[in-house]
Amino acid sequence: MGQLNDAGYGIFWTKEQQRMRAHRFAYITFIGPIPEGLEPDHLCRVRSCVNPHHLEPVTRKVNLNRGRSHERERTRCPQGHEYTEANTI
């Protein structure tokens, strides 16, 4: 078990004292190098997930667009309350 950074990604420190995001480490270890110019996108939309099969290397633009699309599709708050016209802006 490690810790989460402020954005919700798992992080840890390597022996070389470098901070590493856990999902990137998992991808590199079990799948292979992340292609240059791409970043791993969580297909499951769970930032703390480290399952390398839930990650797909994509451009930053694609990653950001997918995240924004996911946010728009939410129907409930983190506590489980349904979003309605009366309680959302």
MODELLER restraints for C-alpha pairs under 7 A, 6 or more apart:
rsr = mdl.restraints
at = mdl.atoms
rsr.add(forms.Gaussian(group=physical.xy_distance, feature=features.Distance(at['CA:2:A'], at['CA:10:A']), mean=6.56, stdev=0.5))
rsr.add(forms.Gaussian(group=physical.xy_distance, feature=features.Distance(at['CA:2:A'], at['CA:11:A']), mean=6.35, stdev=0.5))
rsr.add(forms.Gaussian(group=physical.xy_distance, feature=features.Distance(at['CA:2:A'], at['CA:12:A']), mean=6.01, stdev=0.5))
rsr.add(forms.Gaussian(group=physical.xy_distance, feature=features.Distance(at['CA:3:A'], at['CA:10:A']), mean=5.69, stdev=0.5))
rsr.add(forms.Gaussian(group=physical.xy_distance, feature=features.Distance(at['CA:3:A'], at['CA:11:A']), mean=5.74, stdev=0.5))
rsr.add(forms.Gaussian(group=physical.xy_distance, feature=features.Distance(at['CA:3:A'], at['CA:12:A']), mean=6.88, stdev=0.5))
rsr.add(forms.Gaussian(group=physical.xy_distance, feature=features.Distance(at['CA:4:A'], at['CA:10:A']), mean=4.42, stdev=0.5))
rsr.add(forms.Gaussian(group=physical.xy_distance, feature=features.Distance(at['CA:4:A'], at['CA:11:A']), mean=5.81, stdev=0.5))
rsr.add(forms.Gaussian(group=physical.xy_distance, feature=features.Distance(at['CA:5:A'], at['CA:11:A']), mean=6.52, stdev=0.5))
rsr.add(forms.Gaussian(group=physical.xy_distance, feature=features.Distance(at['CA:8:A'], at['CA:47:A']), mean=5.81, stdev=0.5))
rsr.add(forms.Gaussian(group=physical.xy_distance, feature=features.Distance(at['CA:8:A'], at['CA:48:A']), mean=5.99, stdev=0.5))
rsr.add(forms.Gaussian(group=physical.xy_distance, feature=features.Distance(at['CA:9:A'], at['CA:21:A']), mean=6.64, stdev=0.5))
rsr.add(forms.Gaussian(group=physical.xy_distance, feature=features.Distance(at['CA:9:A'], at['CA:47:A']), mean=5.13, stdev=0.5))
rsr.add(forms.Gaussian(group=physical.xy_distance, feature=features.Distance(at['CA:9:A'], at['CA:48:A']), mean=4.77, stdev=0.5))
rsr.add(forms.Gaussian(group=physical.xy_distance, feature=features.Distance(at['CA:10:A'], at['CA:21:A']), mean=5.74, stdev=0.5))
rsr.add(forms.Gaussian(group=physical.xy_distance, feature=features.Distance(at['CA:10:A'], at['CA:22:A']), mean=5.09, stdev=0.5))
rsr.add(forms.Gaussian(group=physical.xy_distance, feature=features.Distance(at['CA:10:A'], at['CA:48:A']), mean=5.20, stdev=0.5))
rsr.add(forms.Gaussian(group=physical.xy_distance, feature=features.Distance(at['CA:11:A'], at['CA:19:A']), mean=6.79, stdev=0.5))
rsr.add(forms.Gaussian(group=physical.xy_distance, feature=features.Distance(at['CA:11:A'], at['CA:20:A']), mean=5.55, stdev=0.5))
rsr.add(forms.Gaussian(group=physical.xy_distance, feature=features.Distance(at['CA:11:A'], at['CA:21:A']), mean=4.41, stdev=0.5))
rsr.add(forms.Gaussian(group=physical.xy_distance, feature=features.Distance(at['CA:11:A'], at['CA:22:A']), mean=5.15, stdev=0.5))
rsr.add(forms.Gaussian(group=physical.xy_distance, feature=features.Distance(at['CA:12:A'], at['CA:19:A']), mean=5.80, stdev=0.5))
rsr.add(forms.Gaussian(group=physical.xy_distance, feature=features.Distance(at['CA:12:A'], at['CA:20:A']), mean=5.54, stdev=0.5))
rsr.add(forms.Gaussian(group=physical.xy_distance, feature=features.Distance(at['CA:12:A'], at['CA:21:A']), mean=6.62, stdev=0.5))
rsr.add(forms.Gaussian(group=physical.xy_distance, feature=features.Distance(at['CA:12:A'], at['CA:22:A']), mean=6.68, stdev=0.5))
rsr.add(forms.Gaussian(group=physical.xy_distance, feature=features.Distance(at['CA:13:A'], at['CA:19:A']), mean=4.57, stdev=0.5))
rsr.add(forms.Gaussian(group=physical.xy_distance, feature=features.Distance(at['CA:13:A'], at['CA:20:A']), mean=6.06, stdev=0.5))
rsr.add(forms.Gaussian(group=physical.xy_distance, feature=features.Distance(at['CA:14:A'], at['CA:20:A']), mean=6.96, stdev=0.5))
rsr.add(forms.Gaussian(group=physical.xy_distance, feature=features.Distance(at['CA:22:A'], at['CA:50:A']), mean=6.26, stdev=0.5))
rsr.add(forms.Gaussian(group=physical.xy_distance, feature=features.Distance(at['CA:23:A'], at['CA:49:A']), mean=6.68, stdev=0.5))
rsr.add(forms.Gaussian(group=physical.xy_distance, feature=features.Distance(at['CA:23:A'], at['CA:50:A']), mean=4.46, stdev=0.5))
rsr.add(forms.Gaussian(group=physical.xy_distance, feature=features.Distance(at['CA:23:A'], at['CA:52:A']), mean=7.00, stdev=0.5))
rsr.add(forms.Gaussian(group=physical.xy_distance, feature=features.Distance(at['CA:24:A'], at['CA:40:A']), mean=6.88, stdev=0.5))
rsr.add(forms.Gaussian(group=physical.xy_distance, feature=features.Distance(at['CA:26:A'], at['CA:50:A']), mean=6.05, stdev=0.5))
rsr.add(forms.Gaussian(group=physical.xy_distance, feature=features.Distance(at['CA:26:A'], at['CA:51:A']), mean=6.99, stdev=0.5))
rsr.add(forms.Gaussian(group=physical.xy_distance, feature=features.Distance(at['CA:26:A'], at['CA:52:A']), mean=5.67, stdev=0.5))
rsr.add(forms.Gaussian(group=physical.xy_distance, feature=features.Distance(at['CA:27:A'], at['CA:52:A']), mean=4.79, stdev=0.5))
rsr.add(forms.Gaussian(group=physical.xy_distance, feature=features.Distance(at['CA:28:A'], at['CA:34:A']), mean=6.53, stdev=0.5))
rsr.add(forms.Gaussian(group=physical.xy_distance, feature=features.Distance(at['CA:30:A'], at['CA:52:A']), mean=6.76, stdev=0.5))
rsr.add(forms.Gaussian(group=physical.xy_distance, feature=features.Distance(at['CA:31:A'], at['CA:52:A']), mean=6.95, stdev=0.5))
rsr.add(forms.Gaussian(group=physical.xy_distance, feature=features.Distance(at['CA:34:A'], at['CA:57:A']), mean=6.68, stdev=0.5))
rsr.add(forms.Gaussian(group=physical.xy_distance, feature=features.Distance(at['CA:37:A'], at['CA:59:A']), mean=6.61, stdev=0.5))
rsr.add(forms.Gaussian(group=physical.xy_distance, feature=features.Distance(at['CA:38:A'], at['CA:57:A']), mean=5.51, stdev=0.5))
rsr.add(forms.Gaussian(group=physical.xy_distance, feature=features.Distance(at['CA:38:A'], at['CA:58:A']), mean=4.97, stdev=0.5))
rsr.add(forms.Gaussian(group=physical.xy_distance, feature=features.Distance(at['CA:38:A'], at['CA:59:A']), mean=4.68, stdev=0.5))
rsr.add(forms.Gaussian(group=physical.xy_distance, feature=features.Distance(at['CA:38:A'], at['CA:60:A']), mean=6.72, stdev=0.5))
rsr.add(forms.Gaussian(group=physical.xy_distance, feature=features.Distance(at['CA:39:A'], at['CA:57:A']), mean=5.10, stdev=0.5))
rsr.add(forms.Gaussian(group=physical.xy_distance, feature=features.Distance(at['CA:39:A'], at['CA:58:A']), mean=5.52, stdev=0.5))
rsr.add(forms.Gaussian(group=physical.xy_distance, feature=features.Distance(at['CA:39:A'], at['CA:59:A']), mean=6.14, stdev=0.5))
rsr.add(forms.Gaussian(group=physical.xy_distance, feature=features.Distance(at['CA:39:A'], at['CA:60:A']), mean=6.49, stdev=0.5))
rsr.add(forms.Gaussian(group=physical.xy_distance, feature=features.Distance(at['CA:40:A'], at['CA:55:A']), mean=5.49, stdev=0.5))
rsr.add(forms.Gaussian(group=physical.xy_distance, feature=features.Distance(at['CA:40:A'], at['CA:56:A']), mean=5.20, stdev=0.5))
rsr.add(forms.Gaussian(group=physical.xy_distance, feature=features.Distance(at['CA:40:A'], at['CA:57:A']), mean=4.32, stdev=0.5))
rsr.add(forms.Gaussian(group=physical.xy_distance, feature=features.Distance(at['CA:40:A'], at['CA:58:A']), mean=6.27, stdev=0.5))
rsr.add(forms.Gaussian(group=physical.xy_distance, feature=features.Distance(at['CA:41:A'], at['CA:55:A']), mean=5.25, stdev=0.5))
rsr.add(forms.Gaussian(group=physical.xy_distance, feature=features.Distance(at['CA:41:A'], at['CA:56:A']), mean=5.16, stdev=0.5))
rsr.add(forms.Gaussian(group=physical.xy_distance, feature=features.Distance(at['CA:41:A'], at['CA:57:A']), mean=6.03, stdev=0.5))
rsr.add(forms.Gaussian(group=physical.xy_distance, feature=features.Distance(at['CA:41:A'], at['CA:58:A']), mean=6.44, stdev=0.5))
rsr.add(forms.Gaussian(group=physical.xy_distance, feature=features.Distance(at['CA:41:A'], at['CA:63:A']), mean=5.72, stdev=0.5))
rsr.add(forms.Gaussian(group=physical.xy_distance, feature=features.Distance(at['CA:42:A'], at['CA:54:A']), mean=5.74, stdev=0.5))
rsr.add(forms.Gaussian(group=physical.xy_distance, feature=features.Distance(at['CA:42:A'], at['CA:55:A']), mean=4.79, stdev=0.5))
rsr.add(forms.Gaussian(group=physical.xy_distance, feature=features.Distance(at['CA:42:A'], at['CA:56:A']), mean=6.79, stdev=0.5))
rsr.add(forms.Gaussian(group=physical.xy_distance, feature=features.Distance(at['CA:43:A'], at['CA:54:A']), mean=5.30, stdev=0.5))
rsr.add(forms.Gaussian(group=physical.xy_distance, feature=features.Distance(at['CA:43:A'], at['CA:55:A']), mean=5.79, stdev=0.5))
rsr.add(forms.Gaussian(group=physical.xy_distance, feature=features.Distance(at['CA:43:A'], at['CA:56:A']), mean=6.89, stdev=0.5))
rsr.add(forms.Gaussian(group=physical.xy_distance, feature=features.Distance(at['CA:44:A'], at['CA:54:A']), mean=5.98, stdev=0.5))
rsr.add(forms.Gaussian(group=physical.xy_distance, feature=features.Distance(at['CA:75:A'], at['CA:82:A']), mean=5.88, stdev=0.5))
rsr.add(forms.Gaussian(group=physical.xy_distance, feature=features.Distance(at['CA:75:A'], at['CA:83:A']), mean=5.48, stdev=0.5))
rsr.add(forms.Gaussian(group=physical.xy_distance, feature=features.Distance(at['CA:76:A'], at['CA:82:A']), mean=4.31, stdev=0.5))
rsr.add(forms.Gaussian(group=physical.xy_distance, feature=features.Distance(at['CA:76:A'], at['CA:83:A']), mean=5.30, stdev=0.5))
rsr.add(forms.Gaussian(group=physical.xy_distance, feature=features.Distance(at['CA:77:A'], at['CA:83:A']), mean=6.75, stdev=0.5))
